[in-house]
Amino acid sequence: MKSQNIDNYRLTSLEEPTDEMLAQLMAGVGKAACESSVKAKEELNRRLNETAHIIASRRLQRKSIHNV
């Protein structure tokens, strides 16, 4: 394969990628997957905390209604 920049290579190319290019592609995919996983966990935690606050708030409202 001709010397080609990894940024310009497309997997649909008719030329096979070099082992170095495949390693770079896989490293990039791995990094993107890790970043996506971290963002998903952060969003999950945010939603869980939000739900916990809503539940706690509703429990307090019910307590105050029953104590009246």
C-alpha positions as CSV (number, residue, x, y, z in Angstrom):
1,M,0.0,0.0,0.0
2,K,1.2,3.5,-0.7
3,S,2.2,5.7,2.2
4,Q,-1.1,7.0,3.3
5,N,-2.3,9.1,6.2
6,I,-4.6,7.3,8.6
7,D,-7.0,10.3,8.5
8,N,-7.5,9.9,4.8
9,Y,-7.9,6.1,4.8
10,R,-11.4,4.6,4.4
11,L,-12.2,1.0,5.2
12,T,-14.2,1.0,1.9
13,S,-10.9,1.5,0.1
14,L,-9.9,-1.2,-2.4
15,E,-6.4,-1.3,-0.9
16,E,-5.8,-3.2,2.2
17,P,-4.6,-1.2,5.3
18,T,-1.2,-1.9,6.7
19,D,-0.8,-3.5,10.1
20,E,0.2,-0.1,11.5
21,M,-2.9,1.5,10.1
22,L,-5.1,-1.2,11.5
23,A,-3.4,-0.8,14.9
24,Q,-4.1,3.0,14.7
25,L,-7.7,2.4,13.7
26,M,-8.3,0.0,16.5
27,A,-6.7,2.3,19.1
28,G,-8.9,5.1,17.9
29,V,-12.0,2.9,18.1
30,G,-11.0,1.7,21.6
31,K,-10.5,5.3,22.8
32,A,-13.9,6.4,21.4
33,A,-15.6,3.4,23.0
34,C,-14.0,4.3,26.4
35,E,-15.1,7.9,26.1
36,S,-18.6,6.9,25.2
37,S,-18.8,4.5,28.1
38,V,-17.7,7.2,30.6
39,K,-20.3,9.6,29.2
40,A,-23.0,6.9,29.4
41,K,-22.1,6.1,33.1
42,E,-22.1,9.8,33.9
43,E,-25.5,10.2,32.4
44,L,-26.8,7.1,34.2
45,N,-25.6,8.5,37.5
46,R,-27.1,11.9,36.8
47,R,-30.5,10.3,36.0
48,L,-30.3,8.0,39.1
49,N,-29.6,11.0,41.3
50,E,-32.4,13.0,39.7
51,T,-34.8,10.1,40.3
52,A,-33.7,9.7,43.8
53,H,-34.3,13.4,44.6
54,I,-37.8,13.2,43.0
55,I,-38.7,10.1,45.1
56,A,-37.4,11.7,48.3
57,S,-39.4,14.9,47.5
58,R,-42.6,12.9,46.9
59,R,-42.1,11.0,50.1
60,L,-41.7,14.2,52.1
61,Q,-44.9,15.5,50.5
62,R,-46.8,12.4,51.4
63,K,-45.5,12.6,55.0
64,S,-46.5,16.2,55.4
65,I,-50.0,15.4,54.0
66,H,-50.5,12.4,56.4
67,N,-49.3,14.4,59.4
68,V,-51.8,17.2,58.9
